[in-house]
Amino acid sequence: FDVVMQFRKENLNTPVVLMGYANPIEVMGAENFVSSAKAAGVDGAIVVDYPPEECEAFASRLKAKGLDLIFLLAPTSTEARMRDVGRIATGYVYYVSLKGVTGAGHLDTTAVAEAVPRIRAHVKVPVGVGFGIRDAVTAKAVAAVSDAVVIGSALVQILEAETGDNAPAAARAFMAEIRQALDA
């Protein structure tokens, strides 16, 4: 929360979504977590191990404070799971487009193009797609069928590969290439 508060001193517009697990929320208490998140300037949360059927009260607390609860969906998600998520999700849903770990494998954009309409049949919020998006070509293909493109591992790998002052320039160059492809 301290990091978000520091960020908010300079940037009030960029949405901030916290991503993590239920244990820290349970330890501090859901009400305390929601109040602290709101006070810090958080916009939403992804709690990867809160299934929709077990966190309706938490979702209501977030919503009452104007915060979103974002759920993950995957290639293995059933129609029933999509309906459950669609009933509770706010903000957007995050489609984890690959089976496996983040940053691994080749993304099958045809499979993504088939999955997103199935998800949209059950959710009323935008669908963001992430995992396996490593270049501008893939980002453009995903953007054509989704509401958002999520790039994490590829950017982290660029930042790890660069040293010192080169890291921000390398990240900017990578993101400029992505942005140019999305705008084309």
LINFEN-V217763 format. One line per field, one symbol per residue. phi: phi as a letter, one per 20 degrees, with the letter a starting at -180 (. if undefined). psi: psi as a letter, one per 20 degrees, with the letter a starting at -180 (. if undefined). burial: 1 if it has 9 or more other C-alpha atoms within 8 Angstrom, else 0. Layout:
phi=???
psi=???
burial=???
This chain:
phi=.ffffffffdbedffcdecadfgffffengffgfffffffofdabddfddfgfdcfffgfffgfendedddeccgefegffffffffdfcnaddeefcepefndmdeefffffefgfffffdcddgdedbnnecbfffgfffffdcebddccgffffffffedlffgfffffffffffgfffef
psi=hgggggghhioihpqppppbrhghghgipggggggggghhjqhrqonhknqhijkhgggggghhjkqqopqqqrhiprhgggggghhhqrfrqoooiqpbqqiqrppnhghghhhghgghiiqirqoqprpjoirhgggggghhiriqppofgggghghhhqqcihghgggggghgggggghi.
burial=0001100100000001100011001000010011111101111111110101001100101110101111111110000001111101111111111100001000101001101100110110111111111101011111101111111111100110010000100110010011101100
